[in-house]
Amino acid sequence: MRRSVGEQCAVYLDGWVRLPSEAYVWTNDAGDQLSLHYFSTPPDLPAPLSDLTTIRQFCRQQLGERGALVEVEAVTLERCSALRTILKMSQGPAGMTYVAAVTIPFAECSFVAKVVCPELGVTGMTPQPPYQFNPGDLRPPPPSDIQAGFQEDLLFRFGVDWTWR
């Protein structure tokens, strides 16, 4: 039986609270913000994901003097081609805001997951981890039937054209 994406995908957001005024925006105590977006227009990428040089130049032009690229890479998520970007922007007299995004571009639309993390308090010091990493803290991956149905459900729910950019 076909189910919608929302019924199949579980998002674990311990410590995050959904903003009541926004459908797909969450925040945490550190002031970070996570958001999920669907754009019903063709992506504004100037080139295919295989041409990262052109995409990086475009991103630098868009940022101008407001910020800098940390990373722009093509990745694959659940058999979907995607673009992973990390950039940083000055917060003024002190500190930076870091923005990480994953964009899944299609011919006529795109999906974007974005995390915005502003530096707060005293900046410029190397942060220490708040706890020791425990591999048991990681959550298990979703069952393979959820992964296999991901693309089909996007097509069913949003009418996505699977022509890749």
C-alpha positions in Angstrom: 0.0 0.0 0.0 1.3 3.4 -0.9 1.8 5.9 2.0 2.7 9.5 2.0 6.2 10.7 2.7 5.1 12.0 6.1 3.9 8.6 7.2 7.1 6.8 6.2 9.8 9.2 7.4 10.6 9.6 11.0 12.7 12.6 12.0 14.3 12.4 15.4 14.7 15.9 16.8 15.5 15.5 20.4 16.1 18.9 21.9 14.4 20.8 19.0 11.1 22.6 19.1 8.9 23.4 16.1 8.3 27.1 15.7 4.5 27.5 15.9 4.4 30.1 13.1 6.3 27.9 10.6 5.3 24.5 9.3 8.7 23.0 8.8 11.1 25.1 11.1 12.6 23.9 14.3 14.9 25.6 16.8 17.0 24.4 19.8 18.4 25.9 23.0 21.7 26.9 21.2 19.8 29.2 18.9 20.3 26.9 15.8 17.5 26.6 13.3 16.6 23.6 11.1 14.2 24.1 8.2 12.8 22.0 5.4 11.6 23.6 2.1 9.9 22.6 -1.1 10.2 25.0 -4.0 7.8 24.5 -6.9 10.0 26.4 -9.4 13.0 25.2 -11.3 16.2 25.4 -9.2 18.4 28.4 -9.8 21.6 26.3 -10.2 23.6 27.6 -13.2 25.0 24.1 -14.1 24.5 20.4 -13.5 25.8 19.0 -10.3 28.7 17.5 -12.2 30.1 21.0 -12.8 31.0 22.0 -9.3 33.4 24.7 -10.5 30.6 26.7 -12.1 28.3 26.1 -9.1 31.0 27.3 -6.6 31.6 30.4 -8.7 27.8 31.1 -8.6 27.7 30.6 -4.9 30.6 33.0 -4.3 28.9 35.6 -6.5 25.7 35.2 -4.5 27.5 35.7 -1.2 29.6 38.6 -2.3 31.4 40.1 0.6 28.8 39.0 3.1 30.3 35.5 3.6 32.5 32.7 2.3 32.1 29.1 1.1 33.3 26.4 3.4 32.2 23.5 1.2 30.2 22.8 -2.0 30.0 19.1 -2.9 27.7 16.8 -5.0 26.4 14.0 -2.8 23.9 11.1 -3.2 21.0 10.7 -0.7 18.8 7.7 -1.1 19.8 7.4 -4.7 19.0 11.1 -5.3 21.6 13.5 -6.6 22.0 16.4 -4.2 24.2 19.4 -3.5 25.7 19.9 0.0 26.8 23.4 0.8 28.3 24.9 3.9 28.9 28.7 4.1 29.7 31.2 6.8 28.7 34.8 7.2 29.9 37.5 9.5 27.6 38.5 12.4 29.1 42.0 12.6 31.7 42.9 15.2 32.2 39.3 16.4 31.3 35.8 15.5 30.0 33.9 12.4 26.8 32.3 11.4 27.3 29.0 9.6 24.7 27.7 7.2 24.6 24.1 6.0 22.1 23.0 3.3 21.3 20.0 1.2 19.5 20.8 -2.0 17.8 18.0 -4.0 17.2 19.7 -7.4 14.8 18.4 -10.1 13.9 19.9 -13.5 10.8 21.8 -12.2 11.3 21.9 -8.4 13.6 21.3 -5.5 13.8 20.2 -1.8 16.1 21.9 0.6 17.1 21.0 4.2 18.9 23.8 5.9 20.6 24.3 9.3 21.6 27.8 10.5 24.0 28.0 13.4 25.0 31.4 14.8 27.9 31.7 17.1 26.8 33.0 20.5 28.7 34.3 23.5 32.5 34.6 23.3 33.8 33.5 19.9 37.2 32.6 18.5 37.9 29.9 21.0 38.1 26.2 20.1 34.9 24.6 21.5 35.2 21.5 23.7 32.7 18.7 23.2 30.1 18.7 25.9 30.3 14.9 26.3 32.2 11.9 25.2 30.9 10.4 21.9 29.1 7.1 22.5 28.3 5.0 19.3 25.2 3.8 21.1 23.8 7.3 20.8 23.4 6.9 17.1 19.9 5.9 16.0 19.5 2.9 13.6 18.9 3.7 9.9 15.3 3.4 8.7 14.2 0.0 7.3 15.2 -0.6 3.6 11.5 -0.5 2.5 11.3 3.1 3.6 14.5 3.9 1.7 13.3 2.1 -1.5 10.0 4.0 -1.4 11.5 7.5 -1.0 11.7 8.4 -4.6 8.4 6.9 -5.6 6.6 8.7 -2.7 8.1 12.1 -3.7 6.8 11.5 -7.2 3.3 10.5 -5.9 3.0 13.3 -3.3 4.5 16.2 -5.1 4.4 15.2 -8.8 8.2 15.5 -9.1 9.7 15.3 -12.5 12.6 12.9 -12.1 14.7 14.6 -14.8 17.9 15.5 -12.9 19.6 18.9 -13.2 
